[in-house]
């Protein structure tokens, strides 16, 4: 008999639940007689995005054809203030589904900039959350850099006053390493830890669970940064770790001779996918 253990904090976080609820409410209202658009994927889970598209949510491919009475949902990752102003100037109705924890990062970079710090944002350079945050830094005339790898620190180490924040889903261990490195060089370092609790909880679950199981399954969008980091942590602790997006990706030979399977899921992974993964594993190990 194989034991399947699902991590305590697997799946949707507060911010994602909020974004989904706002989108469903907007769809029920019918977009005030017009279409309801999402400015980029609402969350980083293709299957949940597809479910919402089935309810009428349209992915905004181009802003050229937007009508004044259109409803546009701002994705959970947020957008630059310049983009928000541009959309409002078109007369569209904005539904802001930006995660409150992401908004806290926006506020943090503005605060640090106004206090005269060179801002370091630890995160993925091409991630929509990071792009949106940089927009806020630019809007207030601030200076800063995104640190995705240790190589990116070269521009930071000659700065006297450094303010440090993080993408909300950043790897905690890497964030600590960056803090430690800058602390050795900067005359003054101010750190605002903007990694959200949901990210911390999911990462801590993996650190605890992955070494205790024979196989670790990480469920979530391949385009999801927080899911990818959960997988990286799991893989470092348990070589038999696998990142899947859908239950169909599971392979029977992964579970041969195992007695305990661990499952976690990224913050954008809906419960219905997690349940399907559990069910499929139960069928594979019979």
Secondary structure, DSSP 8 states (H G I E B T S, - for coil): --EEEE-TT-S--HHHHHHHHHHHHHHHTGGGGS-EEEES-SSS-HHHHHHHHHTTEEE---STT--TT-EEEE-TT---HHHHHHHHHTT-EEEE---HHHHHHHHHHHHHHHTT-EEEEES-TT-HHHHHHHHHHHHTT--EEEESSGGGGGGTTT-SEEEEEE-TT--HHHHHHHHHHHHTT-SEEEE-----HHHHHHHHHHHHHGGGSSEEEEES-TT-HHHHHHHHHHHHH-SSEEEESSGGG--GGGGTT-SEEEEEE-TT--HHHHHHHHHHHHHHT-
